[in-house]
Amino acid sequence: MDESRQKIRFEIEGLWSAEEMGRFFLFLSELYNLRLFLELLREEARDLDRFYELIGPGPFDYRRGRRLTRRGLYPWAFGLAAGLPPIWNEAQIGSLSALIEPEERLDVRRISYASPGSVDLIGIGAIVGHVKDFTLKLIDRQDSKQQRKLSEERAELENDRVRIENARSFVALARDLGYTDSELRQLVARVDEKQETLVRFIEQQKLRTVSILDATDKD
């Protein structure tokens, strides 16, 4: 995983309450942390693959046991072996954040509160790129809906489909980590439930677009 830092810019408009801005930041942080956590698990799996290529197979299936060793990830092994990690459980968010090094976390770089304005965050490029794609797909869908003036019923069905596909794509690598179909569906459902936060801001035209900038950009 490329760990270089990049900046992600969200262009905003209209009036935002403190509560709305707080929910916006919290969701982006949770989404970022989830993807980073899955990427760390994938790196762990690759490291174990290389390890067992050298010493031969061990007495356990590491993909089902989720034997985690990197930077204190191993305490999660028991929970992961039993099923889906409670990443979207509010009580577990702090624990998940604690696994992330300071230089890896998603940080606020700049806020320009105006109409239009912008919010700049900075994080690992490989992860913020996924967050950008995730958000942009929802924005593009809303723009397409307005242009085509779809019927309300048809638009709702199409929106549901796009949201599910978007959530599924964001966590797709979980399948490669040994998650069952049932666990994957649970994870997709939780991501979809949370992405309602972004959908509402997009529908209200408070969130207009998102892009990736070089982390050194001052503008």
Secondary structure, DSSP 8 states (H G I E B T S, - for coil): ----EEEEEEEE-S---HHHHHHHHHHHHHHHHHHHHHHHHHHHHHHHHHHHHHH---SS-HHHHT---GGG-GGGHHHHHHSS--TTSGGGHHHHHHTS-GGGS-EEEEEE-SSSEEEEEEEEHHHHHHHHHHHHHHHHHHHHHHHHT--HHHHHHHHHHHHHHHHHHHTTHHHHTT--HHHHHHHHHHHHHHHHHHHHHHHTTSEEEEEEEETT---
